[in-house]
Amino acid sequence: ESHAQVGDRANDAIRVNGKELRCQVVGEGGNLGLTQLGRIEFALNGGRINTDAIDNSGGVHSSDREVNIKIPLNQRLRDGRLDRDTRDPLLVRMTDDVADAVLRDNYVQSLALSLLEYNAASRLDEHANHLRTLERQAMLVRTVEYLPDDESLSERRTRGKGLTRPELSVLLSYTKNALFDALLTSDVPDDAFFDQDVLHYFPQELVESFGDDLLNHGLRRELIATVLANAVVNRMGFAFVHRYADEHGLSLHRLVKAYAMAHAVFDGDLYWAPVDGLDGRVDSQVQLRLYGRVIGLMKHVTTWLIHYKWGRRPVAEAVARYRKAIAELESMLPEALPGSYRQEWDQAVEGMKDDGVPEKEAKLLANTMVLGSAPDIVELASLAQVPLKLAAEVYFLVGDKLQILWLLSSILDLSVQDRWQALARANLREDSYRLHRQVAAKVLEYDGDTAAARFAAWEEKSRRKVAFGIHRLQTLQADGPHDFMTLAVGVRELRKLRSL
């Protein structure tokens, strides 16, 4: 850019181009230390940089929280239920609590950018499609935000480059705004379950003294919409909600609610927090991979809840049905896992330990590989009227005998070149999970005290067909390489076994 293009004549004498900076990291404590094109140039040359809006957002976050705290307190002042001699010391006492909350907001937001940057090159097409989606919805103008045009995106793809952190920062912000708007015009903030998010937003002393005022806050719906939009984008990335909604013809707010439901059902912080706790204890790249395990679990359960029509039901209803049972199921791991499942679990634990992850955290994160099936197992136990332990053992035995774990892993490993191939892969995966549950339901219809006895009874009823199906799946596993067509054959075999 020329000095004239920047339009800041007072600093012409000291301005340099992004590629001329002889440092590795820039943090902008104020506004417009760099132009956006300068940031992008610095980032493309290997520099670490966000945007000013990300780096100095502590002031904005502090002001937001201050205003939201003062709204109910000032109402009490006007009503004569509070005086300044009580209010002002209270505000002083809450300073550190507000500061901690603001720092936490910024920690998670910066982490979101690191997760996006971690696989930005491999997900360039997904990020580009998301950019175009926001454009179509008139949420942003690409040229105004200096986001790359299609020719530049093609060049990045050729060079194996993704969007830079400054560009990802812009999309992060716009996505949060889009989801906030979608939530605010929906009924999602009216779900009573989210009262807890309102209370968690405020310092504990305020909650204890004025809880009812907070639940009747004039901006209650806005607070909930902000918390939910931040939560899903910071943890799942900016493309997840829009992509799934677009592919399945769903409303954005339904997806956000389903994610919040998945997080509540699994008590998601039980998995996020241990990875956060590894800051400075393991290599940052290892840590980002560990977050990927939790993201995979939350993504699967979110889509499961949508598929089984939970999106319009109260969150508390899903929590009551699944949370306790899922915790019970997790307590059975890894002992409930047979054959291939236990082998993969053990390998995952040992791999994480080799990367420096403590054993406790490694085992917890290894559980995420199978817990995505927990809601299916809960439903199987309910349908067959059997103990949860037996339903779990039957489910995993079916998966082990029918090579379903291999089939799912192979589907996930499929290379995709565009959004339609990605959708085809997702459909194959969802079909495999659904058929797994349906075959397990068939096996549970047979009598037997153990999972093995019930499987043997089911196998005996249609021995020739079951033997052929197992042989076909084993042959597919032995042959290679595997593409969409061969794996679709495997899914078809499951479909035939389902009807036995």
N, C-alpha and C positions, 0 to 999 in steps of 0.2 A: 504494500500500500504506500501511496505517497503521503507526505505530510498533509497535503490538502484534503485527501480522502479521510484522514483520521479526524480532522477538524478540531485540533487542540493546539493552537499556535504557541501557547505559552511553553509547551514542552518539546517543540520542534528540535531544539538544540541537543536534547539528551535522548531522543527516541532512537531505538535500534530495532532491527528486524528479529523475528522470533528465532530464526536459524543462527543468529549471531550470538545468542546467549550462551555463555560459557559456564553453565551450571546444569545440574541434573534435575532439580526440583524448583518449582515456583509456587508459592502460596500467596494469594492476593488478599491481604488484610483489608483493603479498601476496594472501592469500585473502579473499574476501568484502568487497572494497572497495565493491562494488555488489551488490545483489540481482540475480537474473537478470531479473526484470521491470523493474528500473531500467535495466539494460543495454539491454534491448529498447526501452524507451521512449526512451532517449537515441539509439539507432541509428535508430529510426523518425523522429526529428526531425533526422536528418542527421549525427549524431555518428559518429565512427570508433571502434569498440571491438570487442574479441574477448570472451573470458571469462578469468577469473583462471587457469583450468587451462591455457589456451593461453599467456598472457603470462608466467606464472612457472614454466613447465614445465622450465626449465633445471635447477632443483634436483632435480626428480624424475629427469630424464634422466641427470644426473651421478651420482646415487645408484645408478641401475640399472647404469650402466657400471662404477662402482666395485665393486659387488657381483659383477658378472659377471667382472671382472678378478681379483678376490680368490679366487673359487671354485677355479680351477686352481692358483693360487699357494699358497693355504692347504693344498691337498691335497699339494703338494710339500713344504711345511713339515712336515706330519704324517708324510710318508714319509721325511723326512730327506734329501730331494734338493735342499733349498733352506734357507738360513738367513735370519734377519731382517736381518742386516747386508747381504745381497745384495738381498733383496726390497724393503726400505724405500726405498733410494735409487732403485731402479727405478720405484717408484710415483711418487716426486717427479719423475723425469725424464719421465714420461708425462703429467704434468699438462696441459701445453699441447696435446698431441695429443687428450686427452679433451675439453678445452674446445672445440677446433676442431670435433670431431665433434658435440658437443652443440649448438653454434651452427648447424652445418649442418642438423641435425635440425629445429631450430626455424625456420630460414630456409625450408626446403621446406614445412613444415607451415603456416606463415603464408602462403606463396605459394598453397598449396592453397585456403585460405580466400578469397584475393583472386580466384582463378580461379572459385570457386563464386559469389562475390558479383558478379562481372563480368556474368554473364547470369542472375542469380537471378530477375529478373522474368519473363524469357521461358521459364525452366525451372521456374516455380513448380509446374506440374502434375507434372512429373517428380520434383521434390523432395518434394511432398506424397505422391505414390505411394510414394516410398521410406520416408517417415515411417510410412505405414500398413503397409508390409511389415515394418518392424522391430517395429511394434506386434503384428502377427499372429504373429510369431515370438517374442513375449514378451521381446524384447530391451530394450524401453523402455516406460515409461508416460508418455503425452503430458502429462498434467496435472502429474506430478511434476517434469518438466523444463520446464514452462511453455511448451510448444510450442503453436502456435495450433490451435484446434479448426476443424472444417470451415467453420463460419460465418465465422470470422475469415479463413480462407484465401480464401473467396469474396470477402470484402471487400477483401483485398489484391489479388486478381486484378482486381477492378473498378477499383481505384486505380492499377493498373499497378505494384504493389510486389511484391517477392519476399521470401523469408526474410531476416532480418537476419544480420549476422556472428555475434552471440551464439547465434542459433538454429542457424545453419550449423555453428558450433563444436561444439554438442552432437551433431548428427547425424554430424559427422566422427568424433568420439570413439567413439560407439556403433557406427558401421560398422567401424572398425578392430577393436574388440573382437569383433564378430560374425565377421569374417573370420579373426581370430586363432584363435578357437574352432574354426571350420570347418577351418582348416589343421591345427591340432594333432591333430585326430581323423582326419586323412587320411594317405595315404602320401606326400604332396608333400614334406614336410621330409626324407624319406629319400632323395630324389634326390641322388646324389653331386655333381651340378653345383653345388648350393647350399653346398658346403663353402667355396667362394670367398666367399660372403656372410658366413659365420662368421669367416673370416680378415680380411675387410675391416672387420668391426665393431670389431676390436681395434687398438691402436696398433702400428705397424710393428715397434718394438723387441721387443714381446711376441711377435709372430708369428715373428720371426727366431729368438728364443731358445726359445720353447715352443710351436711350431706344432702338434706332435702332441698336446700336452695340450689345446690349444684345439679341435682337431677331435674330441676325445673329451670335450668339455665336458659336464658333467651336465645343462645346460640347452640343449644344441645344438638340439634340435627347437624349443624355445620361442624361441630367438634367430632361427632361420630364419623361423618363423611371424610373428614381430614385424616383421622386415625386409621380408618379402614383403607383409604387410598394409599397412604404412606406404607402401611403394613404389607399390602400385597405387592407393591412395586419395589419396595426396598428388599424384600425377601425373594420374590419370584422373578424379578426383572420387569422391564417395561413392556415387553411384547406378549407376555403370557395371556393376559386377559383379553386383549384385543384380538389376538390370533385365534384363540379358541372360540370366542364369540362369533368371529367372522366365519370360521369354518363350519360352525354348527347352527348358525342363525339364531344366536342367543343374545340377550341384552347384557350389556356390560355389568350392570349392577347385580345381576344374578350370579355372575362368575365371581365377583368380589365377595358376595355373601357366602357362596360355596367355599371359597378359600377360608374365610373367617370361621366357617363351620368346621372345616377340616382341621384348622389350627386348634379350635376349641375341643373337638372330639379327641384329638391326639395329645392335647396339652403341649402344643408345638414347642414351647420354650424349653421343655425337657430335652429337646434335641438341638435347638439353636444355641442355647446358653453354654453347653459344654464345648462347642466349637469356638464360640466367642472366647471362652476361658483359655484357649490354647494360644492366645496372642503372645508372641515372643518366646513360646516354648517349642513350636515346630516351624518349619519353613513355611513362608506365606503361601507358596504355591500348593503345598500339601494342604494347608488350611482351606484354601479355596476349593480344592477337590472334595474335602470333607463336607463343606456346605452343599456341594452338589448332591450328596447322598440325601440330605434332608430335603432339598428342593425336589428331588425325584419323588420322595414319599409324599410330600404335600401336593405335588402336581397330580399324582395318580389318584389320591383320595379326593381331591377337588373334583376331578373329572368323573370319578365314581359317583359322588354325591349328585352331580348334575344328571348323570345317566339314569340314576334310580330316583329321579324326581324329588330330591330333597331341597332344591333351590328355593321353593316357595314356602317351605315349612319353617316353623320357629326353630331357631338355633338350639334352644334349650331341649327341644324334643330329640334332636339328634344326639346331643350330649348325654341325655338320660338313657338313650338306647345303646350307645356304643362305648362311651368313655371307660366305664368300669370293666366291661367285657374285654376291651382292647388291652387294658392294663393287666388283666388276668392272663390273657393270651401271651403277652410279652414275658410274663413271669415263667412261662413254660419253655422259653427259648434259652439255649438252642436244643434242649433235650427232645423237643417234639419234632425236630427236623430229621428226616431220613436221608440216606444215600447222598445224592447229588446236592441236595439243599445244605446238609451239614458240611459237606466238603467245601462248598463255595463260601459258607459262613466262616469256617475255620481259616480258609485262605485269605478272606477279607480281613479278619482280625490280625493274622500274622503280617499281612502286608502293611496294615496301618501301624502296627507295633514297630516294624522295620523302619517306618518313616518317623518314628519318635513319638507316636501317639500313645499315651498311657493305656494300659490294658482295659481299665474300666470304661473309658470313652470309646475305645476301639470296639468293645463288645456292644455297647449301646448303639453305635453307628452301624455296626454290622446287622443289627436287628432291623434297620430300616429297609433292608433288601427284601424282607418277607412280610413286613407289617402292612404293606399296601393291600395285602389280601385279607387283612383282619376283618373289615366290614363284611366281606363275602362269607367268611367263616362264621361270624356271628349270625348272619342270616341263615346259613346252612343248619347251624345248631337249633335255631328257632323253628325252622321248617320241619326238620326231622325229629324234633323233640328229643334230642340227645344232649349229653354234656358237651360243653365247649371243647374240652380236651379231645374227645372222640372225633368231633367234627374237624378239629385242626389236624389230627393224625390222618384221617381219611383224605382230607384236602391235599396235604403234602405228599402222602403216599401215591395218590393219583398223579400228581405232578411229577413225582420221581419215576414211576413206572411208565408213564406216557411221554417222557422226555420233554415235558412242558417247560422246565427251567431252561433247557438248551434252546428250545424253540423261541422263547421270549428273549433270551440273550442274543440270539442270532438276528431277530427282528430289530432289536435296538441297535445292533451293529451295522445295519444296512446303511450304506452311503446314499444320501439324497442330494439331488441337484437343484430342486426347486420346491416351492410350497406344496405342489400337488403330490410330488413323491413323498414329501414329509407327511402329508395328510394320509396317503396310502399306507405308509408305515405305521402311523398312529392307529389307523383302522384295523390293520392286521393285529397289532398289539392288543387293542381293546377286544377284538373278537376272541383272541386266545384266552384272555382272562375270563371272559364271559363263558366260553365253552368249558374251561377248566371248572368253573363253579357248577355248571350244569351236569358235567360228568360226575363230579363229586356228589351232587344231589342224588344221581341215579344209584351210585354205590351205597349211599346211606339208606336207601330204601330196603336193602337186604339185611337179614338178621346176622348177628355176630357180636361177640363181646369185644372184639378188637378190630382195628382198622384193617389188618391183614385178613381176618376172617370175612369181613364184609366185601373186601376187594375180590377175594377168591370166589365167593358166591356169585358176585356180578360177572366175573370172568368165566365161570363155569356155565352160566346161562347162555352165553353166546361165544363159546370158546374159540371157534374158527374165526369169527369176525374180529374179536378182540386181539387174537394172536396176529392176524394180518395187519391190523392197525398198528400194533406195537412194532411189528417187524418193519412196516413202512417208515415209521418215525425213526427207528434205529438206523435204517438204511440211509435216510435223508441226513441224519447226523453224521454218519460215516463218510458220506460223499461230500464233495465240495468243489469249488466255492459255492456259497449260498446266495441266491438273488431273490427278488420279489416272487418270481414264479415258483421256485422250488419251496420256499417257505409257505407260500399260499397252499401248496399241496399238503404240507403238514397241518395247516389250520383246517383244511377240508377233512383230513382224517379224524381230527378231533370232533368235527361236526357230525361225522358218521357215527362215532362212538357215543356221542351224546344221545342218539336216538335208540340205543340198544336197551 
